[in-house]
Amino acid sequence: MALQSLLDVFLISRDANNLPASTFQFPVDDIVYDSGTTTTPPPPSGPTSVTRTSTTALQFNTATGSWADVHYTVNNGAQQNLRMRLDGTTNSYKGGGLKIGDVVRYSFT
């Protein structure tokens, strides 16, 4: 499982009418982190696009039918490598924090 693709990594909800009376420990076990392999998957074969959704945000899209990643830089800064959200056959990722004049370079895998 790629953690980048999770929307909510871990959640514990509470019942406001049934709160614990004192502190307690909640153990979580068998968590494994795997950094993956060094092989590079082929680039997406479906159509790709980038849409400006506001003055500070872009939405990256690619139609693959399976998982895809977007790789992008802003003004030649550090490269961001992110798993896109898969809905049906379309992957998407919204990137924000931009300002007018920023140069964004991107690719998909």
N, CA and C atoms as an extended XYZ file, in Angstrom:
327
Properties=species:S:1:pos:R:3:atomname:S:1:resname:S:1:resid:I:1 pbc="F F F"
N         0.847       -1.160        0.000 N   MET     1
C         0.000        0.000        0.000 CA  MET     1
C         0.896        1.227        0.000 C   MET     1
N         0.676        2.131       -0.904 N   ALA     2
C         1.451        3.365       -0.953 CA  ALA     2
C         0.786        4.388       -0.047 C   ALA     2
N         1.512        4.865        0.962 N   LEU     3
C         0.924        5.799        1.914 CA  LEU     3
C         0.500        7.108        1.261 C   LEU     3
N         1.129        7.475        0.133 N   GLN     4
C         0.738        8.702       -0.541 CA  GLN     4
C        -0.695        8.633       -1.036 C   GLN     4
N        -1.215        7.432       -1.284 N   SER     5
C        -2.550        7.300       -1.844 CA  SER     5
C        -3.634        7.273       -0.777 C   SER     5
N        -3.263        7.243        0.480 N   LEU     6
C        -4.254        7.221        1.546 CA  LEU     6
C        -4.761        8.620        1.838 C   LEU     6
N        -6.057        8.752        1.975 N   LEU     7
C        -6.622       10.043        2.334 CA  LEU     7
C        -6.577       10.249        3.839 C   LEU     7
N        -6.847        9.217        4.600 N   ASP     8
C        -6.793        9.257        6.055 CA  ASP     8
C        -5.953        8.077        6.502 C   ASP     8
N        -4.729        8.325        6.931 N   VAL     9
C        -3.815        7.255        7.267 CA  VAL     9
C        -4.348        6.446        8.440 C   VAL     9
N        -4.797        7.112        9.497 N   PHE    10
C        -5.274        6.408       10.680 CA  PHE    10
C        -6.214        7.323       11.443 C   PHE    10
N        -7.376        6.831       11.758 N   LEU    11
C        -8.357        7.626       12.488 CA  LEU    11
C        -8.899        6.844       13.672 C   LEU    11
N        -9.083        7.534       14.777 N   ILE    12
C        -9.788        6.979       15.920 CA  ILE    12
C       -10.894        7.975       16.236 C   ILE    12
N       -12.119        7.522       16.179 N   SER    13
C       -13.222        8.435       16.481 CA  SER    13
C       -13.621        8.279       17.934 C   SER    13
N       -14.454        9.184       18.397 N   ARG    14
C       -14.884        9.134       19.781 CA  ARG    14
C       -16.379        9.345       19.871 C   ARG    14
N       -16.925        8.877       20.942 N   ASP    15
C       -18.341        9.069       21.245 CA  ASP    15
C       -18.401       10.086       22.374 C   ASP    15
N       -18.875       11.291       22.105 N   ALA    16
C       -18.893       12.363       23.094 CA  ALA    16
C       -19.705       11.996       24.329 C   ALA    16
N       -20.608       11.047       24.213 N   ASN    17
C       -21.433       10.631       25.351 CA  ASN    17
C       -20.817        9.475       26.134 C   ASN    17
N       -19.668        8.972       25.684 N   ASN    18
C       -19.067        7.809       26.324 CA  ASN    18
C       -17.546        7.963       26.359 C   ASN    18
N       -17.059        9.067       26.935 N   LEU    19
C       -15.624        9.338       26.999 CA  LEU    19
C       -14.991        8.553       28.138 C   LEU    19
N       -13.712        8.141       28.002 N   PRO    20
C       -13.048        7.422       29.095 CA  PRO    20
C       -12.885        8.323       30.326 C   PRO    20
N       -12.905        7.714       31.489 N   ALA    21
C       -12.795        8.459       32.747 CA  ALA    21
C       -11.345        8.771       33.091 C   ALA    21
N       -10.384        8.051       32.491 N   SER    22
C        -8.972        8.293       32.761 CA  SER    22
C        -8.169        8.019       31.489 C   SER    22
N        -6.890        8.397       31.524 N   THR    23
C        -6.034        8.152       30.361 CA  THR    23
C        -5.815        6.657       30.185 C   THR    23
N        -5.506        6.248       28.980 N   PHE    24
C        -5.273        4.846       28.695 CA  PHE    24
C        -4.322        4.730       27.519 C   PHE    24
N        -3.745        3.558       27.343 N   GLN    25
C        -2.871        3.282       26.212 CA  GLN    25
C        -3.655        2.523       25.158 C   GLN    25
N        -3.381        2.853       23.909 N   PHE    26
C        -4.044        2.199       22.787 CA  PHE    26
C        -2.953        1.631       21.894 C   PHE    26
N        -2.659        0.325       21.979 N   PRO    27
C        -1.562       -0.236       21.187 CA  PRO    27
C        -1.948       -0.427       19.716 C   PRO    27
N        -0.994       -0.178       18.861 N   VAL    28
C        -1.133       -0.434       17.435 CA  VAL    28
C         0.059       -1.298       17.058 C   VAL    28
N        -0.196       -2.419       16.389 N   ASP    29
C         0.858       -3.396       16.164 CA  ASP    29
C         0.932       -3.764       14.679 C   ASP    29
N         2.044       -4.368       14.311 N   ASP    30
C         2.260       -4.904       12.967 CA  ASP    30
C         2.220       -3.832       11.880 C   ASP    30
N         2.870       -2.710       12.129 N   ILE    31
C         2.973       -1.650       11.122 CA  ILE    31
C         4.305       -1.835       10.408 C   ILE    31
N         4.262       -1.882        9.086 N   VAL    32
C         5.468       -2.099        8.290 CA  VAL    32
C         5.575       -0.978        7.270 C   VAL    32
N         6.759       -0.393        7.169 N   TYR    33
C         7.025        0.601        6.131 CA  TYR    33
C         7.956       -0.032        5.114 C   TYR    33
N         7.568       -0.003        3.852 N   ASP    34
C         8.374       -0.541        2.762 CA  ASP    34
C         8.577        0.577        1.771 C   ASP    34
N         9.823        0.935        1.505 N   SER    35
C        10.091        2.064        0.612 CA  SER    35
C         9.918        1.718       -0.849 C   SER    35
N         9.553        0.480       -1.165 N   GLY    36
C         9.288        0.119       -2.552 CA  GLY    36
C        10.512       -0.435       -3.250 C   GLY    36
N        10.452       -0.449       -4.569 N   THR    37
C        11.539       -0.994       -5.373 CA  THR    37
C        12.178        0.104       -6.188 C   THR    37
N        13.274       -0.222       -6.830 N   THR    38
C        13.974        0.767       -7.645 CA  THR    38
C        13.544        0.727       -9.107 C   THR    38
N        12.622       -0.162       -9.458 N   THR    39
C        12.178       -0.214      -10.846 CA  THR    39
C        11.232        0.942      -11.121 C   THR    39
N        11.281        1.476      -12.310 N   THR    40
C        10.425        2.587      -12.699 CA  THR    40
C         9.314        2.078      -13.597 C   THR    40
N         8.046        2.314      -13.222 N   PRO    41
C         6.958        1.856      -14.071 CA  PRO    41
C         6.901        2.677      -15.354 C   PRO    41
N         6.276        2.142      -16.395 N   PRO    42
C         6.156        2.911      -17.626 CA  PRO    42
C         5.262        4.128      -17.394 C   PRO    42
N         5.464        5.203      -18.158 N   PRO    43
C         4.616        6.381      -17.994 CA  PRO    43
C         3.175        6.059      -18.368 C   PRO    43
N         2.218        6.806      -17.834 N   PRO    44
C         0.815        6.571      -18.176 CA  PRO    44
C         0.594        6.671      -19.678 C   PRO    44
N        -0.279        5.808      -20.178 N   SER    45
C        -0.537        5.800      -21.614 CA  SER    45
C        -1.790        6.588      -21.973 C   SER    45
N        -2.576        6.973      -20.987 N   GLY    46
C        -3.813        7.707      -21.249 CA  GLY    46
C        -3.586        9.194      -21.360 C   GLY    46
N        -4.660        9.933      -21.661 N   PRO    47
C        -4.540       11.388      -21.778 CA  PRO    47
C        -4.193       12.024      -20.433 C   PRO    47
N        -3.392       13.084      -20.476 N   THR    48
C        -3.004       13.812      -19.271 CA  THR    48
C        -3.358       15.274      -19.433 C   THR    48
N        -3.558       15.947      -18.299 N   SER    49
C        -3.842       17.380      -18.350 CA  SER    49
C        -3.493       18.016      -17.024 C   SER    49
N        -3.307       19.314      -17.050 N   VAL    50
C        -3.141       20.119      -15.845 CA  VAL    50
C        -4.094       21.291      -15.982 C   VAL    50
N        -4.916       21.481      -14.958 N   THR    51
C        -5.927       22.531      -14.971 CA  THR    51
C        -5.662       23.494      -13.827 C   THR    51
N        -5.703       24.761      -14.116 N   ARG    52
C        -5.579       25.773      -13.060 CA  ARG    52
C        -6.938       25.919      -12.403 C   ARG    52
N        -7.051       25.548      -11.122 N   THR    53
C        -8.336       25.575      -10.421 CA  THR    53
C        -8.558       26.878       -9.661 C   THR    53
N        -7.488       27.632       -9.408 N   SER    54
C        -7.575       28.949       -8.778 CA  SER    54
C        -6.249       29.654       -9.035 C   SER    54
N        -6.087       30.853       -8.499 N   THR    55
C        -4.824       31.566       -8.707 CA  THR    55
C        -3.671       30.923       -7.953 C   THR    55
N        -3.975       30.020       -7.004 N   THR    56
C        -2.921       29.393       -6.205 CA  THR    56
C        -2.871       27.878       -6.332 C   THR    56
N        -3.694       27.278       -7.217 N   ALA    57
C        -3.763       25.810       -7.258 CA  ALA    57
C        -3.872       25.269       -8.683 C   ALA    57
N        -3.319       24.060       -8.865 N   LEU    58
C        -3.411       23.309      -10.114 CA  LEU    58
C        -3.983       21.936       -9.804 C   LEU    58
N        -4.659       21.335      -10.785 N   GLN    59
C        -5.079       19.948      -10.662 CA  GLN    59
C        -4.445       19.153      -11.788 C   GLN    59
N        -3.660       18.128      -11.413 N   PHE    60
C        -3.027       17.229      -12.362 CA  PHE    60
C        -3.973       16.058      -12.590 C   PHE    60
N        -4.142       15.624      -13.845 N   ASN    61
C        -5.028       14.516      -14.187 CA  ASN    61
C        -4.361       13.607      -15.201 C   ASN    61
N        -4.595       12.317      -15.056 N   THR    62
C        -4.186       11.359      -16.071 CA  THR    62
C        -5.130       10.165      -16.021 C   THR    62
N        -5.499        9.662      -17.172 N   ALA    63
C        -6.402        8.509      -17.260 CA  ALA    63
C        -5.575        7.273      -17.550 C   ALA    63
N        -5.463        6.376      -16.574 N   THR    64
C        -4.640        5.184      -16.742 CA  THR    64
C        -5.393        3.893      -16.457 C   THR    64
N        -6.387        3.940      -15.602 N   GLY    65
C        -7.067        2.733      -15.166 CA  GLY    65
C        -6.359        2.057      -14.006 C   GLY    65
N        -5.179        2.554      -13.629 N   SER    66
C        -4.458        2.041      -12.464 CA  SER    66
C        -3.755        3.222      -11.790 C   SER    66
N        -3.038        2.946      -10.718 N   TRP    67
C        -2.384        4.020       -9.966 CA  TRP    67
C        -1.343        4.749      -10.807 C   TRP    67
N        -1.187        6.046      -10.521 N   ALA    68
C        -0.164        6.861      -11.183 CA  ALA    68
C         0.397        7.853      -10.171 C   ALA    68
N         1.600        8.338      -10.445 N   ASP    69
C         2.247        9.349       -9.606 CA  ASP    69
C         2.477       10.597      -10.444 C   ASP    69
N         2.443       11.757       -9.797 N   VAL    70
C         2.813       13.005      -10.452 CA  VAL    70
C         4.118       13.466       -9.810 C   VAL    70
N         5.024       13.975      -10.640 N   HIS    71
C         6.312       14.499      -10.190 CA  HIS    71
C         6.368       15.939      -10.677 C   HIS    71
N         6.540       16.892       -9.753 N   TYR    72
C         6.568       18.275      -10.209 CA  TYR    72
C         7.503       19.126       -9.371 C   TYR    72
N         7.966       20.205       -9.999 N   THR    73
C         8.782       21.195       -9.309 CA  THR    73
C         8.137       22.556       -9.509 C   THR    73
N         8.368       23.447       -8.564 N   VAL    74
C         7.909       24.833       -8.669 CA  VAL    74
C         9.156       25.701       -8.639 C   VAL    74
N         9.359       26.480       -9.710 N   ASN    75
C        10.513       27.378       -9.823 CA  ASN    75
C        11.839       26.648       -9.598 C   ASN    75
N        11.980       25.465      -10.190 N   ASN    76
C        13.195       24.646      -10.089 CA  ASN    76
C        13.543       24.262       -8.657 C   ASN    76
N        12.544       24.224       -7.768 N   GLY    77
C        12.760       23.803       -6.380 CA  GLY    77
C        12.811       22.297       -6.272 C   GLY    77
N        12.673       21.813       -5.053 N   ALA    78
C        12.713       20.365       -4.796 CA  ALA    78
C        11.564       19.673       -5.517 C   ALA    78
N        11.870       18.523       -6.093 N   GLN    79
C        10.839       17.766       -6.807 CA  GLN    79
C         9.887       17.114       -5.816 C   GLN    79
N         8.597       17.251       -6.066 N   GLN    80
C         7.551       16.596       -5.292 CA  GLN    80
C         7.138       15.340       -6.050 C   GLN    80
N         7.085       14.202       -5.365 N   ASN    81
C         6.695       12.924       -5.965 CA  ASN    81
C         5.490       12.420       -5.188 C   ASN    81
N         4.317       12.452       -5.800 N   LEU    82
C         3.090       12.167       -5.072 CA  LEU    82
C         2.207       11.161       -5.783 C   LEU    82
N         1.635       10.244       -5.014 N   ARG    83
C         0.652        9.302       -5.544 CA  ARG    83
C        -0.647       10.071       -5.772 C   ARG    83
N        -1.226        9.887       -6.943 N   MET    84
C        -2.464       10.574       -7.290 CA  MET    84
C        -3.667        9.779       -6.775 C   MET    84
N        -4.794       10.451       -6.618 N   ARG    85
C        -6.025        9.792       -6.194 CA  ARG    85
C        -6.669        9.134       -7.409 C   ARG    85
N        -6.999        7.856       -7.277 N   LEU    86
C        -7.602        7.106       -8.376 CA  LEU    86
C        -9.103        7.015       -8.165 C   LEU    86
N        -9.876        7.575       -9.098 N   ASP    87
C       -11.331        7.476       -9.114 CA  ASP    87
C       -11.732        6.881      -10.452 C   ASP    87
N       -12.155        5.618      -10.443 N   GLY    88
C       -12.480        4.948      -11.702 CA  GLY    88
C       -11.217        4.721      -12.503 C   GLY    88
N       -11.119        5.355      -13.663 N   THR    89
C        -9.918        5.229      -14.496 CA  THR    89
C        -9.101        6.516      -14.518 C   THR    89
N        -9.481        7.515      -13.710 N   THR    90
C        -8.800        8.808      -13.722 CA  THR    90
C        -8.066        9.054      -12.417 C   THR    90
N        -6.790        9.411      -12.530 N   ASN    91
C        -5.981        9.815      -11.388 CA  ASN    91
C        -5.974       11.333      -11.328 C   ASN    91
N        -6.021       11.881      -10.110 N   SER    92
C        -5.952       13.335       -9.969 CA  SER    92
C        -5.202       13.696       -8.696 C   SER    92
N        -4.594       14.886       -8.714 N   TYR    93
C        -3.929       15.436       -7.542 CA  TYR    93
C        -4.026       16.945       -7.626 C   TYR    93
N        -4.450       17.580       -6.523 N   LYS    94
C        -4.516       19.043       -6.461 CA  LYS    94
C        -3.288       19.565       -5.738 C   LYS    94
N        -2.541       20.434       -6.408 N   GLY    95
C        -1.367       21.061       -5.816 CA  GLY    95
C        -1.666       22.521       -5.561 C   GLY    95
N        -1.280       23.030       -4.398 N   GLY    96
C        -1.586       24.414       -4.048 CA  GLY    96
C        -0.358       25.172       -3.598 C   GLY    96
N        -0.595       26.355       -3.050 N   GLY    97
C         0.476       27.194       -2.551 CA  GLY    97
C         1.232       27.937       -3.631 C   GLY    97
N         0.646       28.057       -4.806 N   LEU    98
C         1.309       28.732       -5.922 CA  LEU    98
C         1.007       30.216       -5.901 C   LEU    98
N         1.817       30.955       -6.639 N   LYS    99
C         1.552       32.383       -6.828 CA  LYS    99
C         1.749       32.726       -8.297 C   LYS    99
N         1.197       33.825       -8.720 N   ILE   100
C         1.307       34.250      -10.114 CA  ILE   100
C         2.785       34.375      -10.482 C   ILE   100
N         3.159       33.800      -11.609 N   GLY   101
C         4.538       33.847      -12.083 CA  GLY   101
C         5.333       32.589      -11.775 C   GLY   101
N         4.808       31.692      -10.915 N   ASP   102
C         5.505       30.443      -10.633 CA  ASP   102
C         5.583       29.584      -11.892 C   ASP   102
N         6.701       28.896      -12.065 N   VAL   103
C         6.880       27.975      -13.184 CA  VAL   103
C         6.812       26.557      -12.626 C   VAL   103
N         5.857       25.765      -13.130 N   VAL   104
C         5.656       24.397      -12.677 CA  VAL   104
C         6.028       23.448      -13.810 C   VAL   104
N         6.945       22.529      -13.524 N   ARG   105
C         7.320       21.478      -14.472 CA  ARG   105
C         6.843       20.159      -13.896 C   ARG   105
N         6.292       19.290      -14.736 N   TYR   106
C         5.686       18.058      -14.213 CA  TYR   106
C         5.850       16.905      -15.200 C   TYR   106
N         5.718       15.705      -14.637 N   SER   107
C         5.662       14.475      -15.431 CA  SER   107
C         4.861       13.466      -14.626 C   SER   107
N         4.462       12.381      -15.288 N   PHE   108
C         3.673       11.336      -14.649 CA  PHE   108
C         4.372        9.987      -14.817 C   PHE   108
N         4.240        9.114      -13.839 N   THR   109
C         4.665        7.721      -13.964 CA  THR   109
C         3.566        6.848      -13.397 C   THR   109
